[in-house]
Amino acid sequence: MKTKKMVVIAGIVLGLGAASQIVEHSVDKTAVKNYVETNFTEQDDNETNFNFKDEEENTFFEWIGF
């Protein structure tokens, strides 16, 4: 009974991760970029430092959609 629950939970997690990847790849990135550029303004705050990672450095959890 426990293994059946674990298999169901693992299937749900993998299914959600796969669905997330499909949605991410189907989004028109240029349209999103244009929407953001036209509807949001940039604030001049020099003290804010965001340390974004390269998109090439993906962990397993990022790869499956988390």
N, C-alpha and C positions, 0 to 999 in steps of 0.2 A: 504494500500500500504506500509506504514511504517513497519507494523508488518511482512509483507511478506519478506521485505528486511532483517529485523532483524533475522527472522527464517533462511533465506538462509545464512546469515553471521555466525550465530551460528552453522549451519550444516557444513559449510566449516571449521570453527575452530575446531569443534569436530572431523571431518573427518581427518584433518591434524594431530591432536593429536593422534588419533587412528593409523594412518599410521606410525607415528613416533615411537610409542610403538611397533608395529609389526616389524619394521626394527631393532629397538634396540634389541629386543629379538631374532631376527634371526641371528644376527652377531655372528660369532665364536670368542669368547673373547680370547681364548688361541692363536688362529692364529694371532689376532691383537696384542696381547702381544708379541709374538715371533717376529713379523715384526718390532714392535717398538724397541724391545731390540736389534735387529740386525742392523737396519738401522739408528738409532739415537744415538748420544753419549750424555753422561751425563756431564754437566758442573759443576765444583766445585766452587760454589758461596755460601759461608756460610751466606751472608747477606740476601739472599732471604728467606722469610718465607711465605709459602703458608698455609693458614688455611683452609684445606679441611674439609667439613662436612662429617659426617658418611653417608653412603649410606642408612642407615635406616631412616634418617630424611628427608623425602620427603614431600614437600608442594603439594597442589592440582595442581598447575601449572606444577611442575616437573612431577607429576604423569600422567598428560595428554600430556606431551611431550614438554613443553616449558621451 
